[in-house]
Amino acid sequence: MTDQPPSSPAPPVDRDTVAAYCAFWQGLSRDTLGTVDRFMAPDVRFRDPFNDVRGLDRVKALFAHLYAMLAEVGIEVEDVALSGRTAYLKWRFIYRLKSGQRFDIEGMSEVRFGPDGKATAHLDHWDAASQFWERIPVIGFLLRQGKKRLRV
């Protein structure tokens, strides 16, 4: 048995760190993608309904692919809540297909920060069924029919 005092929990993430993180996402573009390492830890985990990757290189590759597929991408952070070392971000992801068609997705991100202020996990939560799959003609029709059958 040691005489060392119990370790104290890490202090909560500060609002300035979270504000800088939100500003980074809102300003993210093909040109700023290389600065992700200023805001995310080397072994960061990024998860959304379609992807679950770990590491800065994989995160950068994921977004580079997104920028290659879409004509326009924008993120608007609408609200933030803090709890300890975790921030919860309410956001709107706005994108335009190369055909010109515009869409938006509403969601939340659970972002966990390490003691150095960099994100160690960025976990996106949004309804892929209603905000993505239902917009695809055949799949959307089938999903809407299924939802009708489940309604009370």
N, C-alpha and C positions, 0 to 999 in steps of 0.2 A: 504494500500500500504506500502511496506517495503522499507527501504533504502539500501537493500543488492544489491551488484553488480550482474549482470547476471553471471551465472556459465559458466566457460570456458569449451570448449570441452576437452575430455580426450586426452592426447598426443598420437601421433601415436605409433603403436607397433614397437619395435626396432628390428633391423635385427638379433641380437644375440638370442632373444626370438624365432623368426621364424626359425633360423638355428637350434636351439636345438629341436624345434618341428619336423622339417624335419628329423633330425638325429634319433629322437625317432621312427618315422614311418619307416624309412629305416632299423632300427635295430629291429623292432617289431618281436617277436617270442612267442611261447608258454611260454617260460621262462621269458620274459620281460613284458608280458601282465599285470602283477600286478603293474607296475609302471605308468600306464596310468593316475593315479590321480595326478602325478607330472606335467602333461601337459594339462589336461582337467579339467574344472570346475565340481563340483559335479552334477550340473543340465544340463550338456552339451547336446546339440542335435546333433545326428549323423544321416545323411540321405544319402542314395544312391538310385539307381533305384529300389532296392528290400526292403529296410528297412527304417524306420523312428522311431528312438528310442530316449529317453531322459533319462539321468542319467548314471553315471559311471558304475553301476552294469549291466545295459542293454547293454552298449557298450562292456564291458568285456565279457558278455555272447555271444554277436553277434560274436566277434572274436574268442572266445573259440570254438564256433560251426564251424566256418570257418576252424580253425586248425584241428578240429576233422574230417572234411569232406575231406580235401585235404592233399596230401603227402608233398607238398612244397608250401610256400608262400613267396613272396618277393615284396618289394615296392621300386622303384627308383624314387626319385624326380629329375626331369630334369630341371626345371626352376621355379623361384619365382618372383612374382610381389607384391608390397605393395601399399596399399591405406588406409591411416588413420589407423584404428585398424583392418583392414582386410588384409589377405594374400591370394594370388591366387597361387596355386601350380599346376604345370603341372607334371604329373606323369605317370609311367608305373607300372601296377600291374601284376606280373608274378606269375603264379601258375602251379602246376603239379598235375594232378589227381592221385589217387592211382593206376590207370592202367598204369601210366607212361607218359601219354599224356601231353604235355606242351602247355600252352596258355598264351597270355598276353592281357591286356586291357589298352588302353590309355585313360586318362581322366584329369579332372581338379577338384581341391577342392577349395571351398571358405571357408576360416577359419577365424572366427571372434574371436578376443581376448578381454578379459576383462582387466580392469586396473591392475590386479594382474599378467598379462602375461599368464593366462591359457585360453585355447580355450573354448568359450561358445557355439560355433556352428561349426560343420565340415560338410559341405554340398558337397557331391561328385556329379559331373556332367560327365556322360559318356553315350555313345550310346549303350544301352543294346540290341537293335535290331540287329545291325550288329556285335557287339563284343561278344554277348552271345547267344541270341535266334537263330540266323542264323546258329550256329554251331551244333544245335540239328537237326538230320536228317529230320523228317517230318515237324516240325515247320519251320526250315530253308528253306526248299524247298518252302513252302507256302509264307514265307516272301519275298524270292527272286522273286517269280512270281509276287507278289503284287508290288514290286519295279519296275519290268520290265514294268508293265502296267502304272505306274505313270510317267515314263520317257518321256521326250519331244523328 
